[in-house]
Amino acid sequence: MSQNSKDASPDHGNLEHGSTNSRRDFFKNFGLFGAVAAAGGAAIYSGYNYEETKPGANFVRVLTADNRIIEVPKEGFKDIKVDLNQLQKQGREGLKGHRFVMVIDLAKCRNARKCITACQGAHHLRPHEYHINTLVMQESEHTAPYFMPKPCQHCDNPPCVAVCPVDATFKRQDGIVLIDNERCIGCRFCIAACPYSARLFHWEEPLMAEADKGTPYNVELNVPQRKGTISKCLFSSDRLREGKLPYCVSACPNGVYYFGDENQDSVTNGTTKETFRLSELLKVNAGYQLMPELGTKPRVYYLPAKNRLFEFKDDKDPVKSI
Amino acid sequence: MKRYFILLIIVRFSLQLSAQEWVVAPADAALKSPFAFTDSTRKAGEAIYVANCKSCHGDPGKNNAIQLVPIPPDAASVKMQANTDGAMHYKLIQGRGPMPSFKNTLSSTDLWRVISFMRGYNPKYVQEVALPTIAGAAAQNVSIKLDWNKASGQVEASLTSLKGQVSQPVAGAEVKLFAKRYFGNLPVDEARKSDAAGKVAFNFPKDLPGDSIGNVQLIVKLTDEVAYGEASAEATLAVGVPTNRPALTAPRAMWGVLAKAPIWLIFAYLLAVLTAWGFIAYVISQIKAIYRAGSKEQL
């Protein structure tokens, strides 16, 4: 018994010893755990801090309009919601640092009319409504006839803009002349003022009036079109914003159109995608403008119809020969 | 009788159409792809096909091409697959009628990738890969560095290739220089071959416009993709003329809005209005004076 108690007492003592130990151990372990937790937390926090502040983490690479890659802090980001106000603002301002020009090589035009259909498709026009049209030209009885595509000349001194009483038609910094169908009152002064007959009036309800209902009006596309207002060639400003060639230029199968930037002294052919110096192209091919004597300073150049690449069936009557 | 006549015309035109075969010279038709067609080339080709060909030719095997005259053949059709690889490559480069030329828009490697994609729809097709040329075996992984030599006014490119761990100059390789423009790449100078030290010097025009500080983004490319693979480099160098032209809306003009109106016009208008109102005010003041004088007399 005593043996037992003797046996038991150390056991008991052991037990008590064990229990004090365990309390201490508990605190010790807790301390250890706490230290580990604190250290881990600190490590995670410092890691997070490092990630937050490390150079390049909060920056995003962005390509600017003049083709430079820059880094922009994420905080400075602003999502562009395409709404009417935004479309109007960007449409009014135009693209900075550009001066768009078109060169039309009359020697190559074979009246494929792909430019016309591409344009009408983009701007929701009827087949008889033209932003661009190919005219049959013949200077005199004994000279060869030729086809001449005629878009808006996007004059630097535009008579249409001067006569508009409501600031609906305007010039942009990149040289493009646009019309805002939401402002236009349909007075048609601009049609009377334009020496190139580049404008059309919507006498009837536009082709896709029903389908276009509800889409925000894009001043760079003139869609949706509006009855009782003016519409005209826009140099496909919406495509230029994306760095793409205009609808007509890229639709031409015969390499008639060159389009580019006068500031960069370069034009790109819409068919072959070859790029040329604008100044050289105009000099070598004797480029000219339509009615420069009016002082309108057009942004469209023509290359003369030399070495026509096609035959009219009847040179005497070009209209019959088409 | 009339019916037979119409039939005769139809037969005649169909004969004419079939007579307009697109003939490819034997040398061009015998051209072979420099690399083997694999799943990865087919995948890369598919992306290029979707971006450049699908709008007219439709999805391969689905016969949903756009209804042009003539109808663009389906990529999986017997007619299309009857072409040799070289003939396909030639036709993609040349273009004909409504089929555009891809000479300046797609690289030769990209064209072979498209062909690789189209061949994926021909179970009977067995590829013959071109034998690698000696130059190709000698120089792979070519890297190009661009520099501007201000003294000579030339843009210099140096071509090196890695052979094991050692970089060696690439001699006798033809390179082209382009200046990046808004809608395309403007070729600068002619294509030139590298010398023994792997150097090429391009004459750069003195009057090419750059951005506001004269920077021009330059691209240099190796022309012989078969021998060297695709190798190009880009660099932005201050080789251009600084161009900072004012916006075309900057000058004042008679454009309907006050913000744009010429100063003299604003002044002339204000003067006219003030003169008119001033005259009216003077007349009223005189009438008032007469009235006052009259009322004084009465007193």
Interface residues (C-beta under 8 A of the other chain):
Chain A: D66 N67 R68 G94 K96 G97 H98 R99 D156 N157 V161 A162 V163 C164 P165 V166 D167 F170 K171 R172 Q173 D174 G175 G243 K244 L245 P253 F259 G260 D261 N263 Q264 D265 S266 V267 T268 T271 T272 K273 E274 T275 F276 R277
Chain B: G97 P98 P100 S101 K103 N104 T105 A179 K180 R181 Y182 F183 G184 N185 L186 P187 D207 L208 P209 D211 S212 N215 Q217 T236 T243 R245 A247 L248 T249 A250 A253 M254 W255 G256 V257
